[in-house]
């Protein structure tokens, strides 16, 4: 069963604008990760936030986590055409090292 | 070259045939994973392995077989391919988290194999 659900499914913005993607999950987690997938490629890890953290930054990325609402958001500031990709959240639960991925948000950044 | 590779990158086969997808990583990561990616489903875990000779089922294991005789290789076999197994397959690997299981495990993905079953 899918643990994470991203919202929106697709997002189209212009270069320079901010992009916000949301992820909701169902069960308690150890950490939540965001991955990017360019068309025809494998996934690339972007950022991880632990269950005891509320916000994390990495370059133009900002991730928030609200464990009470079982949700996370990924903000990409000052977007670029190269940010065009699909973005997936993934949750780690329990003691195994298995991740459960959401269905993804397709981001299109136009010039 | 260091990294994680998959072969073949593209494969067309017929229903009922046996197909093996290969995955090789050069980092000596303990964990390896197989996912399938389908529209509307995101990535779903098929099988994973915590170390050589240790494998376990994921969310969608039916119709697949894995083995892990060496740390660096994790082949996925479709014993009798079906049309529903048409998908893009990704292999991934990760280290044992320094803080113990569940603490941190960034996964590194291969480029994928696009499999079509006719």
Interface residues (C-beta under 8 A of the other chain):
Chain A: X1 X2 X4 X30 X31 X33 X40 X41 X42 X43 X44 X45 X48 X50 X88 X92 X93 X94 X95 X96 X97 X98 X99 X100 X101 X102 X103 X104
Chain B: X31 X33 X35 X40 X41 X42 X43 X44 X45 X48 X50 X58 X59 X90 X92 X94 X96 X97 X100 X101 X102 X103 X104 X105 X106 X107 X108 X109 X110 X111 X112
